[in-house]
């Protein structure tokens, strides 16, 4: 796809959307309660921000792309009036190898034939240039084989309970699906009709992470993840939930090549797996900043915490930071004296580090600075913005022609839930699903867990909003700028500028504090 065509795709309909959404009466006098459209990030600005990030590849903590991304965010935050901008740093060992689509440092040969590898496993062990040769063994969960010294072929089995919790949980309210990219065409309102790739990728990918944990002490020579996914969905796939470093190599192959590996393992053949790389000392840091409210620096100051992570494998896995930047830009138009509460911005970097947040709990900014929470009265989290719903098309994927769901989470408070519905309606967010986990939804069923970084609010007893897309085609390095939807992103930013304004101005409710599961990070 040419860059010019990409730009047309990215911004298609965005201008129409901007004209179609009216500004409520009185908005100019109450921009924290109702959106002033002129202050929202424009589609062109959204594309420019994301192109800057995309030009450097995946932003994984410590690499050149991540450092450039954080420098961009820091510069912008300061330009929008943020103060006390600080880095909370530490060092860690980061695996460096070739990055998809460059497969020069990883590969697989089975039964004497070269097999196409979609990616290597995050934080896996490394080999020399000759790789490691061993007999193949097919994993059977019902009759577990001896895997020591062997290359294990693991094919995930479908887990209905995982897919259902991800895609079919109940909700408080939702807005209709619309057609994409041109709005107004008839589309099915039944969620499962299009066969979106989202729940199957979530199931398959998280199964590989669990299998790594199962194999840690079994001493295999390596693992081949023989996925049930087609080529497009497997290309550049990154492991999530992210494992801590382990000492055997692993690689991903797609469904077709996976069939070959399964057959070779059943026939008792051997293979050679190769992942060349090295661990390099790198700096990680959390970035914090404040957009001052009228009482900033005094005992009366109250703060709304804005949080997201800055690391991820694709164009939108980590673009919550660009969403929060859009919210900060919006609020910066309001004079400090008219901001009832301060915005406290926390940009975390541990989501895709080895072992994720749980492995770096001691480095959490609030652990190091416990008094930093003293003035926080509410929380907002953003992740995974500007996404498109995809379906399988042979060995490729294509847009389904329907808007992708936007999941919005809210604390169990009637006023907060009503405000969330008002915000998505005001700003025309299509297929918004508003959930308040911990209680039954409109159909009397569970609303599932809090997904994403907004989950931290329940453990602190803070009134909290969170937003994220449901990913699907965005777990992989292959999800680049051509999969970014500026129209959806701008609407999501508008919704969360409005909800942030609500938390800055409202008499905040008391919400129940939930006990944090044992062993979970405080981040």
Beta strands, then each sheet from edge to edge (+ up, - down):
strand 1: 83-96
strand 2: 106-110
strand 3: 113-115
strand 4: 119-120
strand 5: 132-138
strand 6: 151-154
strand 7: 173-174
strand 8: 222-226
strand 9: 249-253
strand 10: 270-275
strand 11: 278-291
strand 12: 303-309
strand 13: 342-348
strand 14: 376-382
strand 15: 390-393
strand 16: 396-399
strand 17: 406-410
strand 18: 432-435
strand 19: 463-469
sheet 1: 1+ 11- 13+ 12+ 14+ 19+ 17- 18- 7+
sheet 2: 3+ 2- 10+ 5- 6- 8- 9- 4+
sheet 3: 15+ 16-
end
